[in-house]
Amino acid sequence: MRTVTATATAVTAALAAGAASVAAGRLASDAALKIPPGRPLPTEPRLTVHGLAAGQITLTRDLASLRPGRYGLAGDGSHAVVGPVVSAAETGADTVVRRLEGVTHGTLEPGDHAWLTPNLYVGNPGTALDLEYADVEVPGELGPLPAWFVPGARATWVIAVHGLGTTREHALNVMAPLHERFVPMLALAYRGDVGAPRSPDGLHHFGETEWRDVDAAVRYAVDHGARQVVLYGWSTGATMALRTAALSGLRNRIAGLVLDSPVLSWEATLRALAAARRTPGPLLPLAVRAAQGRAGLHADHDPSTAGLYRPSVPTVIFHGPDDEVAPWRHSQRLAATHPRLVALHPVEGAPHGAMWNPDPAHYEEIVRRFMTPLV
């Protein structure tokens, strides 16, 4: 009897431990499957505002606050633009001073918590950049998709697709230089975004389903006069661009791809996001399996997806060796495999999805040269 009781107790404990592990894996997978648009990724640290002076802001010293370039600084109900580190400023061992270029909305006070964001601009193309634009609706698979359309005289349109943790406001960073070259631009909100239809399961699918909304945007552009389009994507938006170029019935109208920090391995990205949420290492494989089961994702090594990341049109990739979310090595491999079509531009010191921010002028010049033969 004691043996039977002990065995039953051990089996119950094992089942309970297994159920707990599955539940923990499911919870860890939320780090990537339920990222709200416009909120920081778990890899992005919250910084404390320690002080404000004329044209300067003092922040917690961190690798993030020491990044080169210009960034948005977003808090709860506030947004500001910060420039480079002020090297001549007196500061303590635990703080860093950056140039404060302006507060877009809200207020910043000592003690506030904020995080760096690639979005220098907030609002819409009119309020943020003083550009003429129209609010349009793209007929999507799940319903109307809101988009901003900035007109231009060229017959080649740019369709901009944001990625993890951002919104279509991310496209505002590059909208003005493209407008100066008379390139029409469509900045899309896709399933799961504010104002767009909800994904049926409420989960993010790393582009496996979302690409159909980009395909709908291509169709909208062609139906409204575009001769061809260039897909411009950040993070998982870059993943969607690649899938659209491979799978769209209108792929012959896609003239090129601009990819910023592309997510080329959803498994690696999910592991990184889950680890940033302090998921113990042994639970990371469970998080991957939970995500695959919940969202119906194809494994990275699935033969059915092998051709999705083989560009057939000119492609420029901006990616950082320091990217903690989407490993740089995958972009290296893609460029090495397709040297005639893919140009890879490394950006040192930049976080995921923020390749423009360290040196906007250099980034924009590369995009200008890439776009010139396509428009």
Contacts in CASP RR format, 6 or more apart in sequence:
PFRMAT RR
TARGET T0000
AUTHOR 0000-0000-0000
METHOD contacts of the structure
MODEL  1
MRTVTATATAVTAALAAGAASVAAGRLASDAALKIPPGRPLPTEPRLTVH
GLAAGQITLTRDLASLRPGRYGLAGDGSHAVVGPVVSAAETGADTVVRRL
EGVTHGTLEPGDHAWLTPNLYVGNPGTALDLEYADVEVPGELGPLPAWFV
PGARATWVIAVHGLGTTREHALNVMAPLHERFVPMLALAYRGDVGAPRSP
DGLHHFGETEWRDVDAAVRYAVDHGARQVVLYGWSTGATMALRTAALSGL
RNRIAGLVLDSPVLSWEATLRALAAARRTPGPLLPLAVRAAQGRAGLHAD
HDPSTAGLYRPSVPTVIFHGPDDEVAPWRHSQRLAATHPRLVALHPVEGA
PHGAMWNPDPAHYEEIVRRFMTPLV
21 283 0 8 1.000
21 286 0 8 1.000
22 286 0 8 1.000
22 290 0 8 1.000
24 279 0 8 1.000
24 283 0 8 1.000
24 286 0 8 1.000
25 279 0 8 1.000
25 283 0 8 1.000
25 286 0 8 1.000
25 287 0 8 1.000
25 289 0 8 1.000
25 290 0 8 1.000
26 290 0 8 1.000
26 294 0 8 1.000
28 274 0 8 1.000
28 277 0 8 1.000
28 279 0 8 1.000
28 283 0 8 1.000
28 284 0 8 1.000
28 286 0 8 1.000
28 287 0 8 1.000
28 290 0 8 1.000
29 270 0 8 1.000
29 274 0 8 1.000
29 287 0 8 1.000
29 288 0 8 1.000
29 290 0 8 1.000
29 291 0 8 1.000
29 294 0 8 1.000
31 42 0 8 1.000
31 270 0 8 1.000
31 273 0 8 1.000
31 274 0 8 1.000
31 276 0 8 1.000
31 277 0 8 1.000
31 279 0 8 1.000
31 287 0 8 1.000
32 164 0 8 1.000
32 204 0 8 1.000
32 206 0 8 1.000
32 266 0 8 1.000
32 269 0 8 1.000
32 270 0 8 1.000
32 273 0 8 1.000
32 274 0 8 1.000
32 291 0 8 1.000
33 203 0 8 1.000
33 204 0 8 1.000
33 291 0 8 1.000
33 294 0 8 1.000
33 295 0 8 1.000
34 202 0 8 1.000
34 203 0 8 1.000
34 204 0 8 1.000
35 41 0 8 1.000
35 164 0 8 1.000
35 165 0 8 1.000
35 204 0 8 1.000
35 273 0 8 1.000
36 165 0 8 1.000
37 162 0 8 1.000
37 165 0 8 1.000
37 166 0 8 1.000
37 167 0 8 1.000
37 192 0 8 1.000
37 193 0 8 1.000
37 194 0 8 1.000
38 117 0 8 1.000
38 165 0 8 1.000
38 166 0 8 1.000
38 167 0 8 1.000
39 165 0 8 1.000
40 46 0 8 1.000
40 74 0 8 1.000
40 115 0 8 1.000
40 117 0 8 1.000
40 165 0 8 1.000
41 164 0 8 1.000
41 165 0 8 1.000
41 273 0 8 1.000
41 276 0 8 1.000
41 325 0 8 1.000
41 352 0 8 1.000
42 273 0 8 1.000
42 276 0 8 1.000
42 277 0 8 1.000
43 272 0 8 1.000
43 273 0 8 1.000
43 276 0 8 1.000
43 324 0 8 1.000
43 325 0 8 1.000
43 351 0 8 1.000
43 352 0 8 1.000
44 64 0 8 1.000
44 115 0 8 1.000
44 116 0 8 1.000
44 117 0 8 1.000
44 351 0 8 1.000
45 60 0 8 1.000
45 62 0 8 1.000
45 64 0 8 1.000
45 115 0 8 1.000
46 113 0 8 1.000
46 114 0 8 1.000
46 115 0 8 1.000
47 59 0 8 1.000
47 60 0 8 1.000
47 62 0 8 1.000
47 64 0 8 1.000
47 65 0 8 1.000
47 73 0 8 1.000
47 113 0 8 1.000
47 114 0 8 1.000
47 115 0 8 1.000
47 116 0 8 1.000
48 59 0 8 1.000
48 60 0 8 1.000
48 111 0 8 1.000
48 112 0 8 1.000
48 113 0 8 1.000
49 57 0 8 1.000
49 58 0 8 1.000
49 59 0 8 1.000
49 108 0 8 1.000
49 109 0 8 1.000
49 110 0 8 1.000
49 111 0 8 1.000
49 112 0 8 1.000
49 113 0 8 1.000
49 114 0 8 1.000
50 58 0 8 1.000
50 59 0 8 1.000
50 60 0 8 1.000
50 95 0 8 1.000
50 110 0 8 1.000
50 111 0 8 1.000
51 57 0 8 1.000
51 58 0 8 1.000
51 110 0 8 1.000
52 58 0 8 1.000
52 100 0 8 1.000
52 108 0 8 1.000
52 109 0 8 1.000
52 110 0 8 1.000
55 99 0 8 1.000
55 100 0 8 1.000
55 101 0 8 1.000
55 102 0 8 1.000
56 86 0 8 1.000
56 89 0 8 1.000
56 97 0 8 1.000
56 98 0 8 1.000
56 99 0 8 1.000
56 100 0 8 1.000
57 73 0 8 1.000
57 80 0 8 1.000
57 82 0 8 1.000
57 97 0 8 1.000
57 98 0 8 1.000
57 99 0 8 1.000
57 100 0 8 1.000
57 108 0 8 1.000
58 91 0 8 1.000
58 95 0 8 1.000
58 96 0 8 1.000
58 97 0 8 1.000
59 65 0 8 1.000
59 95 0 8 1.000
59 96 0 8 1.000
59 97 0 8 1.000
59 98 0 8 1.000
59 114 0 8 1.000
60 94 0 8 1.000
60 95 0 8 1.000
60 96 0 8 1.000
61 91 0 8 1.000
61 92 0 8 1.000
61 93 0 8 1.000
61 94 0 8 1.000
61 95 0 8 1.000
61 96 0 8 1.000
62 96 0 8 1.000
64 115 0 8 1.000
64 116 0 8 1.000
64 351 0 8 1.000
65 85 0 8 1.000
65 96 0 8 1.000
65 98 0 8 1.000
65 116 0 8 1.000
66 85 0 8 1.000
66 96 0 8 1.000
67 116 0 8 1.000
67 349 0 8 1.000
67 350 0 8 1.000
67 351 0 8 1.000
67 357 0 8 1.000
67 358 0 8 1.000
68 84 0 8 1.000
68 85 0 8 1.000
68 349 0 8 1.000
68 358 0 8 1.000
68 359 0 8 1.000
69 83 0 8 1.000
69 84 0 8 1.000
69 357 0 8 1.000
69 358 0 8 1.000
69 359 0 8 1.000
70 81 0 8 1.000
70 82 0 8 1.000
70 83 0 8 1.000
70 84 0 8 1.000
70 101 0 8 1.000
70 120 0 8 1.000
70 357 0 8 1.000
70 360 0 8 1.000
71 81 0 8 1.000
71 82 0 8 1.000
71 83 0 8 1.000
71 116 0 8 1.000
71 117 0 8 1.000
71 118 0 8 1.000
71 120 0 8 1.000
71 354 0 8 1.000
71 357 0 8 1.000
72 79 0 8 1.000
72 80 0 8 1.000
72 81 0 8 1.000
72 82 0 8 1.000
72 116 0 8 1.000
72 117 0 8 1.000
72 118 0 8 1.000
72 119 0 8 1.000
72 120 0 8 1.000
73 79 0 8 1.000
73 80 0 8 1.000
73 81 0 8 1.000
73 82 0 8 1.000
73 108 0 8 1.000
73 114 0 8 1.000
73 115 0 8 1.000
73 116 0 8 1.000
73 117 0 8 1.000
74 114 0 8 1.000
74 115 0 8 1.000
74 116 0 8 1.000
74 117 0 8 1.000
74 119 0 8 1.000
75 112 0 8 1.000
75 113 0 8 1.000
75 114 0 8 1.000
75 115 0 8 1.000
76 113 0 8 1.000
77 105 0 8 1.000
77 106 0 8 1.000
78 103 0 8 1.000
78 105 0 8 1.000
78 106 0 8 1.000
78 107 0 8 1.000
78 108 0 8 1.000
78 112 0 8 1.000
78 114 0 8 1.000
79 103 0 8 1.000
79 104 0 8 1.000
79 105 0 8 1.000
79 106 0 8 1.000
79 119 0 8 1.000
79 122 0 8 1.000
80 100 0 8 1.000
80 101 0 8 1.000
80 102 0 8 1.000
80 103 0 8 1.000
80 104 0 8 1.000
80 108 0 8 1.000
80 114 0 8 1.000
81 100 0 8 1.000
81 101 0 8 1.000
81 102 0 8 1.000
81 104 0 8 1.000
81 120 0 8 1.000
82 98 0 8 1.000
82 99 0 8 1.000
82 100 0 8 1.000
82 101 0 8 1.000
82 116 0 8 1.000
83 98 0 8 1.000
83 99 0 8 1.000
83 100 0 8 1.000
83 101 0 8 1.000
84 98 0 8 1.000
84 99 0 8 1.000
85 96 0 8 1.000
85 97 0 8 1.000
85 98 0 8 1.000
86 97 0 8 1.000
86 98 0 8 1.000
86 99 0 8 1.000
89 97 0 8 1.000
91 97 0 8 1.000
104 121 0 8 1.000
104 122 0 8 1.000
105 122 0 8 1.000
108 114 0 8 1.000
116 351 0 8 1.000
117 166 0 8 1.000
118 166 0 8 1.000
118 170 0 8 1.000
118 173 0 8 1.000
118 234 0 8 1.000
118 351 0 8 1.000
118 353 0 8 1.000
118 354 0 8 1.000
118 356 0 8 1.000
118 357 0 8 1.000
119 166 0 8 1.000
119 169 0 8 1.000
119 170 0 8 1.000
119 172 0 8 1.000
119 173 0 8 1.000
120 172 0 8 1.000
120 173 0 8 1.000
120 357 0 8 1.000
121 128 0 8 1.000
121 129 0 8 1.000
121 169 0 8 1.000
121 172 0 8 1.000
121 173 0 8 1.000
122 128 0 8 1.000
122 169 0 8 1.000
122 172 0 8 1.000
123 169 0 8 1.000
123 172 0 8 1.000
124 133 0 8 1.000
124 135 0 8 1.000
124 148 0 8 1.000
125 131 0 8 1.000
125 132 0 8 1.000
125 133 0 8 1.000
125 148 0 8 1.000
125 150 0 8 1.000
125 172 0 8 1.000
125 175 0 8 1.000
125 187 0 8 1.000
126 132 0 8 1.000
126 133 0 8 1.000
128 169 0 8 1.000
128 172 0 8 1.000
129 172 0 8 1.000
129 175 0 8 1.000
129 176 0 8 1.000
129 179 0 8 1.000
131 150 0 8 1.000
131 175 0 8 1.000
131 176 0 8 1.000
131 179 0 8 1.000
132 150 0 8 1.000
132 151 0 8 1.000
133 148 0 8 1.000
133 149 0 8 1.000
133 150 0 8 1.000
133 151 0 8 1.000
134 148 0 8 1.000
134 149 0 8 1.000
134 151 0 8 1.000
135 146 0 8 1.000
135 147 0 8 1.000
135 148 0 8 1.000
135 149 0 8 1.000
136 146 0 8 1.000
136 147 0 8 1.000
136 148 0 8 1.000
136 149 0 8 1.000
136 186 0 8 1.000
136 220 0 8 1.000
137 144 0 8 1.000
137 145 0 8 1.000
137 146 0 8 1.000
137 147 0 8 1.000
138 144 0 8 1.000
138 145 0 8 1.000
138 146 0 8 1.000
138 147 0 8 1.000
138 186 0 8 1.000
138 188 0 8 1.000
138 213 0 8 1.000
138 216 0 8 1.000
138 217 0 8 1.000
138 220 0 8 1.000
139 145 0 8 1.000
139 216 0 8 1.000
139 220 0 8 1.000
140 197 0 8 1.000
140 212 0 8 1.000
140 213 0 8 1.000
140 216 0 8 1.000
141 212 0 8 1.000
141 213 0 8 1.000
141 216 0 8 1.000
142 191 0 8 1.000
142 197 0 8 1.000
142 198 0 8 1.000
142 199 0 8 1.000
142 200 0 8 1.000
142 213 0 8 1.000
143 197 0 8 1.000
144 197 0 8 1.000
145 188 0 8 1.000
145 189 0 8 1.000
145 190 0 8 1.000
145 191 0 8 1.000
145 196 0 8 1.000
145 197 0 8 1.000
145 213 0 8 1.000
145 216 0 8 1.000
145 217 0 8 1.000
146 189 0 8 1.000
146 193 0 8 1.000
146 195 0 8 1.000
146 196 0 8 1.000
147 168 0 8 1.000
147 186 0 8 1.000
147 187 0 8 1.000
147 188 0 8 1.000
147 189 0 8 1.000
147 217 0 8 1.000
147 220 0 8 1.000
148 168 0 8 1.000
148 171 0 8 1.000
148 185 0 8 1.000
148 186 0 8 1.000
148 187 0 8 1.000
149 184 0 8 1.000
149 185 0 8 1.000
149 186 0 8 1.000
150 175 0 8 1.000
150 178 0 8 1.000
150 179 0 8 1.000
150 184 0 8 1.000
150 185 0 8 1.000
150 186 0 8 1.000
150 187 0 8 1.000
151 184 0 8 1.000
152 179 0 8 1.000
152 182 0 8 1.000
152 183 0 8 1.000
152 184 0 8 1.000
153 182 0 8 1.000
154 181 0 8 1.000
154 182 0 8 1.000
154 183 0 8 1.000
154 184 0 8 1.000
154 375 0 8 1.000
155 225 0 8 1.000
155 226 0 8 1.000
155 227 0 8 1.000
155 228 0 8 1.000
155 375 0 8 1.000
156 183 0 8 1.000
156 184 0 8 1.000
156 226 0 8 1.000
156 227 0 8 1.000
156 228 0 8 1.000
156 229 0 8 1.000
156 230 0 8 1.000
156 255 0 8 1.000
156 371 0 8 1.000
156 374 0 8 1.000
156 375 0 8 1.000
157 183 0 8 1.000
157 184 0 8 1.000
157 185 0 8 1.000
157 186 0 8 1.000
157 221 0 8 1.000
157 226 0 8 1.000
157 228 0 8 1.000
157 229 0 8 1.000
157 230 0 8 1.000
158 178 0 8 1.000
158 183 0 8 1.000
158 184 0 8 1.000
158 185 0 8 1.000
158 186 0 8 1.000
158 229 0 8 1.000
158 230 0 8 1.000
158 231 0 8 1.000
158 232 0 8 1.000
158 258 0 8 1.000
158 371 0 8 1.000
159 185 0 8 1.000
159 186 0 8 1.000
159 188 0 8 1.000
159 214 0 8 1.000
159 217 0 8 1.000
159 218 0 8 1.000
159 221 0 8 1.000
159 229 0 8 1.000
159 230 0 8 1.000
159 231 0 8 1.000
159 232 0 8 1.000
160 168 0 8 1.000
160 170 0 8 1.000
160 171 0 8 1.000
160 174 0 8 1.000
160 175 0 8 1.000
160 185 0 8 1.000
160 186 0 8 1.000
160 187 0 8 1.000
160 188 0 8 1.000
160 232 0 8 1.000
160 233 0 8 1.000
161 188 0 8 1.000
161 190 0 8 1.000
161 214 0 8 1.000
161 217 0 8 1.000
161 231 0 8 1.000
161 232 0 8 1.000
161 233 0 8 1.000
161 234 0 8 1.000
161 237 0 8 1.000
161 238 0 8 1.000
161 240 0 8 1.000
161 241 0 8 1.000
162 168 0 8 1.000
162 169 0 8 1.000
162 170 0 8 1.000
162 171 0 8 1.000
162 187 0 8 1.000
162 233 0 8 1.000
162 234 0 8 1.000
162 235 0 8 1.000
162 237 0 8 1.000
163 170 0 8 1.000
163 233 0 8 1.000
163 234 0 8 1.000
163 235 0 8 1.000
163 236 0 8 1.000
163 237 0 8 1.000
163 238 0 8 1.000
163 353 0 8 1.000
164 204 0 8 1.000
164 235 0 8 1.000
164 236 0 8 1.000
164 263 0 8 1.000
164 269 0 8 1.000
164 325 0 8 1.000
164 352 0 8 1.000
165 235 0 8 1.000
166 234 0 8 1.000
166 235 0 8 1.000
166 353 0 8 1.000
167 189 0 8 1.000
167 193 0 8 1.000
167 194 0 8 1.000
168 187 0 8 1.000
168 188 0 8 1.000
168 189 0 8 1.000
168 193 0 8 1.000
170 234 0 8 1.000
171 185 0 8 1.000
171 187 0 8 1.000
171 232 0 8 1.000
172 187 0 8 1.000
173 356 0 8 1.000
173 357 0 8 1.000
173 360 0 8 1.000
174 232 0 8 1.000
174 356 0 8 1.000
174 364 0 8 1.000
174 367 0 8 1.000
175 185 0 8 1.000
175 187 0 8 1.000
177 364 0 8 1.000
177 367 0 8 1.000
177 368 0 8 1.000
178 185 0 8 1.000
178 367 0 8 1.000
178 371 0 8 1.000
179 185 0 8 1.000
181 368 0 8 1.000
181 371 0 8 1.000
181 375 0 8 1.000
183 371 0 8 1.000
183 375 0 8 1.000
184 226 0 8 1.000
186 217 0 8 1.000
186 220 0 8 1.000
186 221 0 8 1.000
188 213 0 8 1.000
188 214 0 8 1.000
188 217 0 8 1.000
189 195 0 8 1.000
189 196 0 8 1.000
190 196 0 8 1.000
190 210 0 8 1.000
190 213 0 8 1.000
190 214 0 8 1.000
190 240 0 8 1.000
191 197 0 8 1.000
191 198 0 8 1.000
191 199 0 8 1.000
191 209 0 8 1.000
191 210 0 8 1.000
191 213 0 8 1.000
192 198 0 8 1.000
192 199 0 8 1.000
192 202 0 8 1.000
192 204 0 8 1.000
196 213 0 8 1.000
199 205 0 8 1.000
199 209 0 8 1.000
199 210 0 8 1.000
201 294 0 8 1.000
201 295 0 8 1.000
203 294 0 8 1.000
203 295 0 8 1.000
204 210 0 8 1.000
204 236 0 8 1.000
204 295 0 8 1.000
205 295 0 8 1.000
205 296 0 8 1.000
205 297 0 8 1.000
206 236 0 8 1.000
206 239 0 8 1.000
206 263 0 8 1.000
206 266 0 8 1.000
206 269 0 8 1.000
206 270 0 8 1.000
206 295 0 8 1.000
206 297 0 8 1.000
207 236 0 8 1.000
207 237 0 8 1.000
207 239 0 8 1.000
207 240 0 8 1.000
207 243 0 8 1.000
208 243 0 8 1.000
208 295 0 8 1.000
208 296 0 8 1.000
208 297 0 8 1.000
208 298 0 8 1.000
210 236 0 8 1.000
210 237 0 8 1.000
210 240 0 8 1.000
211 239 0 8 1.000
211 240 0 8 1.000
211 243 0 8 1.000
211 244 0 8 1.000
211 247 0 8 1.000
213 240 0 8 1.000
214 231 0 8 1.000
214 237 0 8 1.000
214 240 0 8 1.000
214 241 0 8 1.000
214 243 0 8 1.000
214 244 0 8 1.000
215 244 0 8 1.000
215 247 0 8 1.000
215 248 0 8 1.000
215 249 0 8 1.000
215 250 0 8 1.000
218 229 0 8 1.000
218 231 0 8 1.000
218 244 0 8 1.000
218 248 0 8 1.000
218 250 0 8 1.000
218 253 0 8 1.000
218 254 0 8 1.000
219 250 0 8 1.000
221 229 0 8 1.000
222 229 0 8 1.000
222 250 0 8 1.000
222 253 0 8 1.000
226 253 0 8 1.000
227 253 0 8 1.000
228 253 0 8 1.000
228 254 0 8 1.000
228 255 0 8 1.000
228 374 0 8 1.000
229 253 0 8 1.000
229 254 0 8 1.000
229 255 0 8 1.000
230 254 0 8 1.000
230 255 0 8 1.000
230 256 0 8 1.000
230 257 0 8 1.000
230 258 0 8 1.000
230 371 0 8 1.000
230 374 0 8 1.000
231 241 0 8 1.000
231 244 0 8 1.000
231 245 0 8 1.000
231 254 0 8 1.000
231 256 0 8 1.000
231 257 0 8 1.000
231 258 0 8 1.000
232 241 0 8 1.000
232 257 0 8 1.000
232 258 0 8 1.000
232 260 0 8 1.000
233 240 0 8 1.000
233 241 0 8 1.000
233 257 0 8 1.000
233 258 0 8 1.000
233 259 0 8 1.000
233 260 0 8 1.000
233 262 0 8 1.000
234 260 0 8 1.000
234 261 0 8 1.000
234 353 0 8 1.000
235 260 0 8 1.000
235 261 0 8 1.000
235 262 0 8 1.000
235 263 0 8 1.000
235 325 0 8 1.000
235 326 0 8 1.000
235 352 0 8 1.000
235 353 0 8 1.000
236 263 0 8 1.000
237 262 0 8 1.000
237 263 0 8 1.000
238 257 0 8 1.000
238 259 0 8 1.000
238 260 0 8 1.000
238 261 0 8 1.000
238 262 0 8 1.000
238 263 0 8 1.000
239 262 0 8 1.000
239 263 0 8 1.000
239 264 0 8 1.000
239 266 0 8 1.000
241 257 0 8 1.000
241 259 0 8 1.000
242 257 0 8 1.000
242 259 0 8 1.000
242 262 0 8 1.000
242 308 0 8 1.000
242 309 0 8 1.000
242 311 0 8 1.000
243 308 0 8 1.000
244 251 0 8 1.000
244 254 0 8 1.000
245 251 0 8 1.000
245 254 0 8 1.000
245 256 0 8 1.000
245 257 0 8 1.000
245 311 0 8 1.000
245 312 0 8 1.000
245 313 0 8 1.000
246 307 0 8 1.000
246 308 0 8 1.000
246 309 0 8 1.000
246 310 0 8 1.000
246 312 0 8 1.000
247 308 0 8 1.000
248 254 0 8 1.000
251 312 0 8 1.000
254 313 0 8 1.000
255 313 0 8 1.000
255 314 0 8 1.000
255 374 0 8 1.000
256 313 0 8 1.000
256 314 0 8 1.000
256 315 0 8 1.000
256 374 0 8 1.000
257 311 0 8 1.000
257 313 0 8 1.000
257 314 0 8 1.000
257 315 0 8 1.000
257 316 0 8 1.000
258 315 0 8 1.000
258 316 0 8 1.000
258 318 0 8 1.000
258 367 0 8 1.000
258 370 0 8 1.000
259 315 0 8 1.000
259 316 0 8 1.000
259 317 0 8 1.000
259 318 0 8 1.000
259 319 0 8 1.000
259 331 0 8 1.000
260 317 0 8 1.000
260 318 0 8 1.000
260 319 0 8 1.000
260 353 0 8 1.000
260 355 0 8 1.000
260 356 0 8 1.000
261 318 0 8 1.000
261 319 0 8 1.000
261 320 0 8 1.000
261 323 0 8 1.000
261 325 0 8 1.000
261 326 0 8 1.000
261 352 0 8 1.000
261 353 0 8 1.000
261 354 0 8 1.000
261 355 0 8 1.000
262 317 0 8 1.000
262 319 0 8 1.000
262 326 0 8 1.000
262 330 0 8 1.000
262 331 0 8 1.000
262 334 0 8 1.000
263 269 0 8 1.000
263 325 0 8 1.000
263 326 0 8 1.000
264 309 0 8 1.000
264 326 0 8 1.000
264 330 0 8 1.000
264 331 0 8 1.000
264 334 0 8 1.000
265 300 0 8 1.000
265 326 0 8 1.000
265 327 0 8 1.000
265 330 0 8 1.000
266 291 0 8 1.000
266 297 0 8 1.000
266 300 0 8 1.000
267 288 0 8 1.000
267 299 0 8 1.000
267 300 0 8 1.000
268 300 0 8 1.000
268 326 0 8 1.000
268 327 0 8 1.000
268 330 0 8 1.000
269 325 0 8 1.000
269 326 0 8 1.000
270 287 0 8 1.000
270 288 0 8 1.000
270 291 0 8 1.000
271 284 0 8 1.000
271 287 0 8 1.000
271 288 0 8 1.000
272 324 0 8 1.000
272 325 0 8 1.000
272 326 0 8 1.000
272 327 0 8 1.000
273 325 0 8 1.000
274 283 0 8 1.000
274 284 0 8 1.000
274 287 0 8 1.000
275 281 0 8 1.000
275 284 0 8 1.000
276 324 0 8 1.000
279 287 0 8 1.000
291 297 0 8 1.000
292 299 0 8 1.000
298 304 0 8 1.000
298 305 0 8 1.000
309 334 0 8 1.000
310 337 0 8 1.000
310 338 0 8 1.000
311 334 0 8 1.000
311 338 0 8 1.000
311 341 0 8 1.000
311 342 0 8 1.000
312 341 0 8 1.000
313 341 0 8 1.000
314 341 0 8 1.000
314 370 0 8 1.000
314 374 0 8 1.000
315 338 0 8 1.000
315 341 0 8 1.000
315 342 0 8 1.000
315 343 0 8 1.000
316 342 0 8 1.000
316 343 0 8 1.000
316 345 0 8 1.000
316 366 0 8 1.000
316 367 0 8 1.000
316 370 0 8 1.000
317 331 0 8 1.000
317 334 0 8 1.000
317 335 0 8 1.000
317 342 0 8 1.000
317 343 0 8 1.000
317 344 0 8 1.000
317 345 0 8 1.000
318 345 0 8 1.000
318 347 0 8 1.000
318 355 0 8 1.000
318 356 0 8 1.000
318 363 0 8 1.000
318 366 0 8 1.000
319 326 0 8 1.000
319 328 0 8 1.000
319 331 0 8 1.000
319 344 0 8 1.000
319 345 0 8 1.000
319 346 0 8 1.000
319 347 0 8 1.000
319 355 0 8 1.000
320 328 0 8 1.000
320 346 0 8 1.000
320 347 0 8 1.000
320 348 0 8 1.000
320 349 0 8 1.000
320 350 0 8 1.000
320 355 0 8 1.000
321 328 0 8 1.000
321 346 0 8 1.000
321 348 0 8 1.000
321 349 0 8 1.000
322 328 0 8 1.000
322 348 0 8 1.000
322 349 0 8 1.000
322 350 0 8 1.000
322 351 0 8 1.000
323 350 0 8 1.000
323 351 0 8 1.000
323 352 0 8 1.000
323 353 0 8 1.000
324 351 0 8 1.000
324 352 0 8 1.000
325 351 0 8 1.000
325 352 0 8 1.000
326 352 0 8 1.000
328 346 0 8 1.000
331 344 0 8 1.000
332 344 0 8 1.000
334 342 0 8 1.000
334 344 0 8 1.000
335 342 0 8 1.000
335 343 0 8 1.000
335 344 0 8 1.000
343 370 0 8 1.000
345 355 0 8 1.000
345 366 0 8 1.000
347 355 0 8 1.000
347 358 0 8 1.000
347 359 0 8 1.000
347 363 0 8 1.000
348 358 0 8 1.000
349 358 0 8 1.000
350 357 0 8 1.000
350 358 0 8 1.000
355 363 0 8 1.000
356 363 0 8 1.000
356 364 0 8 1.000
END
